Structure formats: C-alpha cells, structure tokens
Amino acid sequence: MKNYADFLILLSPSDNVKALVAEHKQYAFSVIGKYESMQSIAHISIKKMHRQKSFLTEPAIRALTPKLNAVAPITLTINGFDYFNHGEDYKTIYAKIVSTPEVSQWLKELKKHLNIKEFMVPHITIARNIPVSDFNLLWPYFKELKWNETFTVNDLTILEKETFAPFAKWQEFTRLLFKGKTIVASVPKPSLVKPLRSAPGQGVQISLF
C-alpha cells in the first residue's frame, strides 16, 4: 500500500486533438531532439499535488463527485499557438484555448470546487521549458501554423503515482463526470482575441481541501 502519492488533475481533449498534438510533438523532436513533455499525452493541466497522504487525499477526491457532477460539460476551441516565457532563457510552446466569458465563468466554477485560487491560462503544451535557442528554431513554424478546432470536455481526470517509487508512472485514479447542461463557448472576433503570455504559477503549493 502506498503511503504518499502525487496527483495530477486535468481535462482531456478529444482523440483527434491528442493525435494532432502528438504529431506536433514529433515535429518538434525532429527539429530540436529530445525535450521535456515530449512523451506526454495532450491534456489541459488544472492542478498538481505533490506528496499527498493517500489515505486522506483519495477519499477527499471521491467526495468531490456530487459537486463536479453538477458542473456542465464545456466545448472549447483551439486557435493556433502561443508561448510562455520562463525567465530569459526558457520558453514553452502551447496550443491556445480561446478565452471567452463562458470559458472564464466555467473555469471560475471549477476552481471554486477544487479550492484553486491561482491565475490559470488553460492551454495544451507542445514543448515545455525549452531553451531559447530551440524555441527560435521551432517558433517560426508554429507561429504560422493554422489550427482551429473545437472539442467537448465531459469529465475531470485525476491521475496518480507513488511519490517515492523511482520508476512510478501516472495511472488513472478516477474520472469525475460533468453532468450539467452543456456549455458551448462562443468564439470571439479575431480582433478581440488577446494573446496570453503570462507564465502560470511556478512552484506554488496549494491545497485542494
């Protein structure tokens, strides 16, 4: 029995989006070689929890089921690519999720149920934390690449792995279904879409419960 576990809370896109992201990651590998996040399956990270006591956290997650069942599924739109700056030396390239009032309100509700207070830019990572020299090789391609696609998120996925097991891999712990009325996020006019370059919170430990 594991005493401590790490948990990753995420939103999973459609199979088609996962396949396309895998192709983009493969292209990046062909240009810059191995990089962080190269093998990860496409997802929208919501929260990571490190070194949690399993006997407390696992039942607490299951107890969220009624609240999250009341949340509506949401249809999101990918519109091209952008990047985060990590200081002066590293960057992350990601697929942009269009921000609309509906998306913002939905995320606000989800974060409230999960007790998340940090600012969040929903995105799907392509190449995480790569040196600027590698970024300069990749960005001209992704900057011009057109990608506009919608997908519906129907549940919250929670992955788990043992904290102190050297070769532990993420395993699905549970999926909490969204059963409310489906929200389709309206797509704003291009002139109203503002690029988001704010880096997400780094190294901040937050409590889910």
One Martini backbone bead per residue (centre of mass of N, CA, C, O) as a GRO file, in nm:
protein
  209
    1MET     BB    1   0.095   0.036   0.024
    2LYS     BB    2   0.060   0.365  -0.027
    3ASN     BB    3   0.141   0.670   0.142
    4TYR     BB    4   0.244   0.837  -0.112
    5ALA     BB    5   0.111   1.083  -0.352
    6ASP     BB    6   0.061   1.191  -0.676
    7PHE     BB    7  -0.139   1.449  -0.841
    8LEU     BB    8  -0.335   1.487  -1.153
    9ILE     BB    9  -0.529   1.748  -1.282
   10LEU     BB   10  -0.751   1.714  -1.573
   11LEU     BB   11  -0.812   1.778  -1.918
   12SER     BB   12  -0.957   1.600  -2.191
   13PRO     BB   13  -0.934   1.567  -2.509
   14SER     BB   14  -0.964   1.462  -2.800
   15ASP     BB   15  -0.835   1.227  -3.006
   16ASN     BB   16  -0.760   1.423  -3.233
   17VAL     BB   17  -0.595   1.618  -3.062
   18LYS     BB   18  -0.392   1.413  -2.960
   19ALA     BB   19  -0.280   1.337  -3.241
   20LEU     BB   20  -0.185   1.623  -3.325
   21VAL     BB   21   0.004   1.673  -3.089
   22ALA     BB   22   0.189   1.435  -3.149
   23GLU     BB   23   0.283   1.552  -3.421
   24HIS     BB   24   0.405   1.815  -3.308
   25LYS     BB   25   0.609   1.675  -3.123
   26GLN     BB   26   0.757   1.525  -3.349
   27TYR     BB   27   0.852   1.771  -3.496
   28ALA     BB   28   1.018   1.891  -3.267
   29PHE     BB   29   1.211   1.649  -3.249
   30SER     BB   30   1.322   1.677  -3.546
   31VAL     BB   31   1.463   1.959  -3.465
   32ILE     BB   32   1.567   1.933  -3.128
   33GLY     BB   33   1.490   1.683  -2.997
   34LYS     BB   34   1.490   1.623  -2.690
   35TYR     BB   35   1.214   1.690  -2.452
   36GLU     BB   36   1.007   1.817  -2.251
   37SER     BB   37   0.691   1.651  -2.299
   38MET     BB   38   0.716   1.454  -2.547
   39GLN     BB   39   0.533   1.198  -2.413
   40SER     BB   40   0.289   1.351  -2.354
   41ILE     BB   41  -0.040   1.372  -2.329
   42ALA     BB   42  -0.288   1.551  -2.413
   43HIS     BB   43  -0.360   1.840  -2.197
   44ILE     BB   44  -0.523   2.013  -1.920
   45SER     BB   45  -0.398   2.166  -1.665
   46ILE     BB   46  -0.503   2.224  -1.320
   47LYS     BB   47  -0.343   2.023  -1.103
   48LYS     BB   48  -0.082   1.975  -0.863
   49MET     BB   49   0.003   1.707  -0.627
   50HIS     BB   50   0.235   1.666  -0.368
   51ARG     BB   51   0.280   1.452  -0.128
   52GLN     BB   52   0.028   1.270  -0.050
   53LYS     BB   53  -0.198   1.133   0.159
   54SER     BB   54  -0.380   0.878   0.053
   55PHE     BB   55  -0.594   0.830   0.291
   56LEU     BB   56  -0.700   1.134   0.239
   57THR     BB   57  -0.717   1.209  -0.072
   58GLU     BB   58  -0.891   0.993  -0.207
   59PRO     BB   59  -1.164   1.049  -0.054
   60ALA     BB   60  -1.172   1.354  -0.118
   61ILE     BB   61  -1.208   1.322  -0.421
   62ARG     BB   62  -1.469   1.151  -0.417
   63ALA     BB   63  -1.635   1.382  -0.263
   64LEU     BB   64  -1.659   1.564  -0.536
   65THR     BB   65  -1.875   1.438  -0.720
   66PRO     BB   66  -2.140   1.607  -0.680
   67LYS     BB   67  -2.023   1.881  -0.770
   68LEU     BB   68  -1.913   1.788  -1.057
   69ASN     BB   69  -2.186   1.679  -1.168
   70ALA     BB   70  -2.302   1.988  -1.185
   71VAL     BB   71  -2.117   2.032  -1.405
   72ALA     BB   72  -2.063   2.135  -1.717
   73PRO     BB   73  -1.997   2.078  -2.007
   74ILE     BB   74  -1.736   2.183  -2.248
   75THR     BB   75  -1.670   2.385  -2.531
   76LEU     BB   76  -1.366   2.408  -2.700
   77THR     BB   77  -1.106   2.625  -2.852
   78ILE     BB   78  -0.865   2.609  -3.092
   79ASN     BB   79  -0.613   2.890  -3.167
   80GLY     BB   80  -0.334   2.803  -3.215
   81PHE     BB   81  -0.030   2.964  -3.092
   82ASP     BB   82   0.192   2.989  -2.807
   83TYR     BB   83   0.378   3.145  -2.523
   84PHE     BB   84   0.601   3.105  -2.257
   85ASN     BB   85   0.788   3.262  -2.009
   86HIS     BB   86   1.110   3.155  -1.845
   87GLY     BB   87   1.242   3.397  -1.834
   88GLU     BB   88   1.528   3.427  -2.059
   89ASP     BB   89   1.591   3.095  -2.136
   90TYR     BB   90   1.279   2.997  -2.142
   91LYS     BB   91   1.015   2.802  -2.311
   92THR     BB   92   0.657   2.755  -2.402
   93ILE     BB   93   0.473   2.565  -2.622
   94TYR     BB   94   0.124   2.623  -2.723
   95ALA     BB   95  -0.210   2.560  -2.733
   96LYS     BB   96  -0.479   2.757  -2.776
   97ILE     BB   97  -0.739   2.876  -2.571
   98VAL     BB   98  -1.022   3.025  -2.601
   99SER     BB   99  -1.132   3.327  -2.461
  100THR     BB  100  -1.434   3.348  -2.272
  101PRO     BB  101  -1.688   3.407  -2.064
  102GLU     BB  102  -1.765   3.107  -2.043
  103VAL     BB  103  -1.487   2.995  -1.971
  104SER     BB  104  -1.430   3.170  -1.722
  105GLN     BB  105  -1.680   3.076  -1.558
  106TRP     BB  106  -1.618   2.774  -1.560
  107LEU     BB  107  -1.339   2.792  -1.421
  108LYS     BB  108  -1.437   2.930  -1.167
  109GLU     BB  109  -1.613   2.695  -1.074
  110LEU     BB  110  -1.399   2.475  -1.069
  111LYS     BB  111  -1.199   2.617  -0.873
  112LYS     BB  112  -1.392   2.631  -0.637
  113HIS     BB  113  -1.423   2.320  -0.594
  114LEU     BB  114  -1.081   2.299  -0.579
  115ASN     BB  115  -0.941   2.537  -0.435
  116ILE     BB  116  -0.847   2.755  -0.661
  117LYS     BB  117  -0.655   3.076  -0.683
  118GLU     BB  118  -0.493   3.069  -0.924
  119PHE     BB  119  -0.383   3.165  -1.209
  120MET     BB  120  -0.519   3.066  -1.540
  121VAL     BB  121  -0.398   2.912  -1.851
  122PRO     BB  122  -0.544   2.748  -2.080
  123HIS     BB  123  -0.362   2.458  -2.215
  124ILE     BB  124  -0.152   2.288  -2.469
  125THR     BB  125   0.128   2.125  -2.464
  126ILE     BB  126   0.422   2.086  -2.661
  127ALA     BB  127   0.690   2.259  -2.546
  128ARG     BB  128   0.869   2.235  -2.254
  129ASN     BB  129   1.116   2.416  -2.137
  130ILE     BB  130   1.286   2.555  -2.365
  131PRO     BB  131   1.532   2.678  -2.512
  132VAL     BB  132   1.571   2.955  -2.699
  133SER     BB  133   1.721   2.816  -2.932
  134ASP     BB  134   1.485   2.614  -2.986
  135PHE     BB  135   1.256   2.813  -3.017
  136ASN     BB  136   1.376   2.958  -3.273
  137LEU     BB  137   1.327   2.696  -3.450
  138LEU     BB  138   1.004   2.658  -3.397
  139TRP     BB  139   0.827   2.922  -3.407
  140PRO     BB  140   0.795   2.985  -3.713
  141TYR     BB  141   0.607   2.742  -3.754
  142PHE     BB  142   0.383   2.786  -3.528
  143LYS     BB  143   0.306   3.079  -3.599
  144GLU     BB  144   0.185   2.982  -3.900
  145LEU     BB  145   0.005   2.771  -3.783
  146LYS     BB  146  -0.310   2.637  -3.847
  147TRP     BB  147  -0.557   2.600  -3.568
  148ASN     BB  148  -0.906   2.495  -3.570
  149GLU     BB  149  -1.072   2.353  -3.279
  150THR     BB  150  -1.318   2.149  -3.137
  151PHE     BB  151  -1.410   2.045  -2.793
  152THR     BB  152  -1.533   1.819  -2.544
  153VAL     BB  153  -1.573   1.831  -2.190
  154ASN     BB  154  -1.688   1.557  -1.959
  155ASP     BB  155  -1.432   1.553  -1.756
  156LEU     BB  156  -1.238   1.474  -1.470
  157THR     BB  157  -0.898   1.394  -1.441
  158ILE     BB  158  -0.720   1.157  -1.225
  159LEU     BB  159  -0.390   1.119  -1.142
  160GLU     BB  160  -0.148   0.861  -1.022
  161LYS     BB  161   0.154   0.842  -0.808
  162GLU     BB  162   0.420   0.743  -0.657
  163THR     BB  163   0.647   0.931  -0.495
  164PHE     BB  164   0.900   0.704  -0.410
  165ALA     BB  165   0.893   0.572  -0.690
  166PRO     BB  166   1.125   0.572  -0.935
  167PHE     BB  167   0.916   0.422  -1.177
  168ALA     BB  168   0.668   0.576  -1.169
  169LYS     BB  169   0.341   0.594  -1.310
  170TRP     BB  170   0.081   0.721  -1.446
  171GLN     BB  171  -0.252   0.673  -1.316
  172GLU     BB  172  -0.574   0.617  -1.316
  173PHE     BB  173  -0.803   0.699  -1.064
  174THR     BB  174  -1.026   0.909  -1.191
  175ARG     BB  175  -1.360   1.008  -1.304
  176LEU     BB  176  -1.544   1.318  -1.321
  177LEU     BB  177  -1.850   1.396  -1.411
  178PHE     BB  178  -2.021   1.606  -1.636
  179LYS     BB  179  -2.396   1.679  -1.603
  180GLY     BB  180  -2.468   1.930  -1.708
  181LYS     BB  181  -2.527   2.181  -1.908
  182THR     BB  182  -2.406   2.246  -2.201
  183ILE     BB  183  -2.121   2.441  -2.297
  184VAL     BB  184  -2.080   2.684  -2.557
  185ALA     BB  185  -1.819   2.857  -2.662
  186SER     BB  186  -1.779   3.149  -2.781
  187VAL     BB  187  -1.634   3.305  -3.062
  188PRO     BB  188  -1.441   3.555  -3.105
  189LYS     BB  189  -1.319   3.799  -3.253
  190PRO     BB  190  -1.001   3.840  -3.354
  191SER     BB  191  -0.976   4.137  -3.226
  192LEU     BB  192  -1.052   4.006  -2.923
  193VAL     BB  193  -0.797   3.833  -2.924
  194LYS     BB  194  -0.571   3.781  -2.666
  195PRO     BB  195  -0.264   3.735  -2.584
  196LEU     BB  196  -0.106   3.488  -2.369
  197ARG     BB  197   0.208   3.529  -2.154
  198SER     BB  198   0.153   3.423  -1.883
  199ALA     BB  199   0.292   3.262  -1.638
  200PRO     BB  200   0.247   3.018  -1.450
  201GLY     BB  201   0.264   2.904  -1.157
  202GLN     BB  202   0.567   2.851  -0.966
  203GLY     BB  203   0.604   2.644  -0.699
  204VAL     BB  204   0.302   2.625  -0.588
  205GLN     BB  205   0.145   2.531  -0.297
  206ILE     BB  206  -0.174   2.371  -0.292
  207SER     BB  207  -0.501   2.327  -0.163
  208LEU     BB  208  -0.787   2.125  -0.206
  209PHE     BB  209  -0.900   2.101   0.125
   0.00000   0.00000   0.00000
